[in-house]
Amino acid sequence: MKPMGTIPEEFRGERGQLLVGSRPAAELADEAGGTPLFVYDAAMVEARIARFRRAFAGMSVHYAVKANAYSPLLKWIASRVDGLDVASAGEMALALDAGMSADAISFAGPGKRDEELAAAIAAGVTLNLESAGEAERALAIADGQGRRPRLAIRVNPDFEIRGSGMRMGGGAKPFGIDAHQVPALVRRLIEGGADWRGFHIFAGSQALSAEALIEAQQSTLALAARLAEEAGERPPLVNLGGGFGIPYFAGERPLDVETIGAALKASIRQRPPILRETAFAIELGRWLVGEAGVYLTRIVDRKTSHGKTFLVTDGGMHHQLAASGNFGQVVRRNYPVAIATRFDEATEEEVSIVGCLCTPLDRLADDVMLVRAEPGDLVAVFLAGAYGLSASPQAFLGHPAAREMLVNGGD
Ligand SMILES: Cc1ncc(COP(=O)(O)O)c(C=O)c1O
């Protein structure tokens, strides 16, 4: 038997049925027209935003659209956060459609094409510049449009968040501009007529250590102040990055954001004078939405091979790559799963849950103890709200697309 992660405490069962947003999973699947289905609980996202606001009073929160771009969810989030961060012209269009004002959208990401730069400048979206070459192209395009572009600099910091799942800073990186090149570029942007918006410093993702995040935020503040001093300019905004993780696997503990909030408040209070007028933002994806999503897939077959029981489902890694262990994991570990139509019943047998793709990579759970389940039962894969559909190879093998649904989202 292998362990699995912990089901978020917001999920409970009623008469053997998993409830998502107070509604039985099977009812949601029927209403959606079938499985595979992602269900997102807006109330859980709302609770996260409220918790952030309590812990980080006065700090802006931006949502990283890459985590989950499902339009109804994005619209719902857009009206509750202070900004949206996008990574392509496609995400930018979704962010604008979601009703976010252009001056609260920032566009980061390497390899922005001229058309993408032009669309962002025309819309009034802030470009987080990833190279000196991109800066020159943006200035030239803005000149051609007769517009004053909103330009910020994404800095490649000389540090990373200790222990983060994905490191985005420290050493040679395709992201951001090396810190030593930044002061001269700030002056170049201002001389070139840009509306310089400040710095974007993103040092990593999926960190579960409050101490490591506090250390990274303090380094980020110090770096922003040093670069501003060297440039001789006050940044209007410093985006301090994010990196708040969620516990996916057995033994992982939730992040203590209140401790981070208290430490950041103290650091901001003591910030260097050059940052006195600066506004600060934190940019979060998975911490806001990851735990609020459940992937529901139906058991199509139950079979035994060499004494091992497999539950074969109609979903899989083409929708939920991360749970299969093929999205940034070195050693595959189990996400929390349950039989949604026999929830809260005593575990009886050890099974492996696989998807319907004809590849050994398509595993949703390995050797886990569950209640006995049959074809027709629903499997719930938890922690599917971030980097589920947005980070999975849906076209692979031509199976049907996943459905998506927002519950508790009426307002
Ligand atoms: C620039 C940037 N912003 C935000 C994020 C979102 O990270 P997370 O969803 O872990 O909060 C990422 C993730 O890689 C990123 O690269």
The ligand as a Gaussian input file, in Angstrom:
#p B3LYP/6-31G(d) Opt

LIG

0 1
 C        5.645000      34.355000     -13.395000
 C        4.770000      33.431000     -12.656000
 N        3.755000      33.924000     -11.930000
 C        2.932000      33.133000     -11.241000
 C        3.065000      31.769000     -11.267000
 C        2.063000      30.961000     -10.507000
 O        2.627000      30.123000      -9.562000
 P        1.688000      29.373000      -8.531000
 O        0.504000      28.863000      -9.267000
 O        2.529000      28.264000      -8.006000
 O        1.282000      30.358000      -7.481000
 C        4.102000      31.189000     -12.008000
 C        4.269000      29.739000     -12.041000
 O        5.151000      29.164000     -12.577000
 C        4.970000      32.047000     -12.727000
 O        5.954000      31.553000     -13.473000

